[in-house]
């Protein structure tokens, strides 16, 4: 059974600080996705990582993928309050066609 | 502006009722998905469809069925609603090979 585990599940940080969210998965895959969900709203696609060593950056967020370690990271630089949300990673296993498996989500709160 | 819409944002039904959740996308996507989202469990795939009249079971299909008669519309049916189906239901669509997925706003279903 495929497992996608995010760490931490809850993160409270101060504005201006840096932090990393980790996403570990248990199967072979070279496709990983990061989504953001604001309270009461739907999921918004942030990053699509399609190969080992892929790195994508947008604003204060940077995502990377290490397929050998089966690990993706979402790094937050100099956090601001607007980044408060729940962040999900999702993995597309090699044998699953188009079926994504999601992690539990990391609830991030950035305090002023 | 691309869009995935769901028929209701909030729905309250009684145990044993038949429930229809509708999802429509305007992006001509082949793939459509139904997930449920519960606290601490992330998103779990109920059913997905990769073409008209084609469907595949996801991870938790029990108690649900789906219908896809037209490419843009994917319906989730609860044949006899039960209280454990109280949840947030999210519809999504994507191009083949799970390119960036687009999610609808969600339907919060309460079964009394």
Interface residues (C-beta under 8 A of the other chain):
Chain A: X4 X31 X33 X35 X41 X42 X43 X44 X45 X48 X88 X90 X92 X97 X98 X99 X100 X101 X102 X103 X104 X105
Chain B: X31 X33 X35 X40 X41 X42 X43 X44 X45 X48 X50 X58 X59 X90 X92 X94 X96 X97 X98 X99 X100 X101 X102 X103 X104 X105 X106
